[in-house]
Amino acid sequence: MKVLHFFKTFWPDSIGGIERVIDTIASGQVASGVDTTVLSLSSEPQPGDLIRNGYRVIQSPKSFEFASTGVSLQAIGKFRELARDADIVHYHFPWPFMDLAHFLTRHGKPSVVTYHADAMGKGLLGRAVLTPGYDMIARRFLDSVDKVVATSPQYASSSPLLRGLGREVDVIPLGITETSPPEPDQAHIDDIRAKVGENFFLFVGVLRPYKGLETLIEAAANTGHRVVIAGEGRERPRLEALIRRYGATTVTLLGHVSEEDKAALLTLCRAFAFPSNNRAEAFGISLVEASRFGKPMISCDLTTGTSYVNIDGITGLVVPASDSRAFGAAMNTLAADAMLAGRMGRTARERYEQHFKASIIATRYLELYEKLLAESQASVVASASRPPR
């Protein structure tokens, strides 16, 4: 089986959240004999085919950007060529140029869309022009593919676009491997313990506005609990100012950490703190990482996949968004009750084993591909057997 994934960015230029999902699916299906190609755009495309984890990566030159949407004039032809040779075309939403390529090529192959998040225009132009006008195009695009897959039941039921489709939406969550991040050795754990101690509340991620870290800092100031924030981003100067303003002396900004450091931090922490405050946080793969390490979590109710990974009262605690008092109360609960924290952490690990392992995700998509391919072949046979009119 030949599968073509199409998304705006990919390795080696970028390996963010959606790119990691594509890699998880593609690399996880190599052993099953799936021949995967990933087509993406690049400002500086590398010549020829690239190989990553047993599958092929092709870059088309990015011509320009409009409202933060990458566009490539050459990619249309390349996509048509690759789709013609593929058995399955797998799209990753949102990316408006992808919809255009789909309509222009009319490849006719069985197609899947993983719906990662609602389209949210960036900047004044994006919010004023792209988002309102794109909904109509996106709905037509989603109606034209064979299967739409959301990453959580919560997102499927809360997304206005998905709710308005009038068709069944499958759910396949996101997942990670047992080696992402890798298990830390004892020396590494001891080194991190010497720097930040243990039994702290941990956040790991890019420092972006929607991550809600002001809530975490204020909660730390109110409760006195130790908090470690690992990651870099444009929010760092503002967070440093907030720490000074609140007198949050128990908060440590570690900056960027390696995968090995992250694993050691996850091993040592009491619980994982995830205060994201709006729907830009569509799933929260960091919560899956915490689950893999058997840690209880505190997150906010966003009607997205975060509350699918972290189930309130089962794998952790879920509180209202941007409510530092509620977040602090949840921290108090997990800090005071080691048995509760341990039980929630063990349940989180069990849910990782049952729902969020990379091998499970790759297998579920492979089963979907096989089903769509069989339906397509049956349709061809049925059409050929009909008598001419």
C-alpha angles and dihedrals in degrees: 000000000000118000127188119201117196124195137143098249137021145152133341090029097041139002103183129143102298092038089055090052091053090048091049092053097041098044091042092057098049093090089054090059098254112155104214130190124185117203118196141152128257136183087217106027118196115233120252130002121323123210123217125172093337100313136091127256122196125187125205119199114260108233099193145319127251119189089344091307117128115228128191123186092195094048093072092065093041092049091050090051095047094043090052089059096042129091094205131025114207117195127193115214137247109045116111094203089058090058090052092050090051093054095042096050099040089194095174094214123136105274138199129193121201104206102211099170145338114277109261116184115228122224127000094299094049095048095044099042115012105046100048095042095041096060092073092048092044092051091052090048093050091047090054099055126082099236136015117201124195121198096230139013089240093058092044091055098040102043110098091210095051093043090053096053096088092215138092116279117203121218123221113161127216122262147185136214126252088253099052099117098012122239109269122235120235094255091057092048091050091050093052091044089056090055103043108006120224142276090052128138110256134208120182123182148080112310101244130153095249091056088083095220093155086069091053094047093049091047090052091050091050096047105030092229118149114252129188118198112194119190144059134247146127091288094067098095090049092048091050089053091049092051089054093044095050094038088235095170092162093065119096122194104205098179121212115357132193122243088256091052090049091053091051091049091050089050094051102040125099093218142344117254117207111172099169108157110199144035093272081087094073099168117346109228088189087068089057089052090052089049091052089056091049097247128149115237140215115206140154130255105253099151087244136105093289089082090048092057094039111041113197112250092003109064096006141314130302119203136178114283119263092009106130093181093055090045090050091049089054089051090051091052095052093041093052099043113054093173092054092046091049093048092049091047092052091050090049089054091050091052090050089054092048103039116008108045112121092232091057092050093048091049094049091052091047090053089050091050091050092049093050092046092050091049091049093050092047090051091052091050092048092050092049092051095053113104115246117260 
